[in-house]
């Protein structure tokens, strides 16, 4: 489906609510074929993102720890690292 979905499991420190929300929004926009939000799509997108973010939070809490951390960092962490330099 989308090759750029970020792996959130196994991050140190653990994935933040903001990272989970961003991943859920990315998923909803990809599945819905949306490039932007309009006043007609925003309520449905917000509802779907909230549900997917909640499901993702539950999933990450219930999965066992990874033996090896993900190979890449989430986009929000890459941006923060660049700004810190």
Secondary structure, 3 states (H helix, E strand, C coil): CCCCCCCCCCCCCCCCHHHHHHHHHHHHHHHHCCCCCCCCCHHHHHHHHHHHHHHHHHHHHHCCCCCCCCCCCCHHHHHHHHHHC
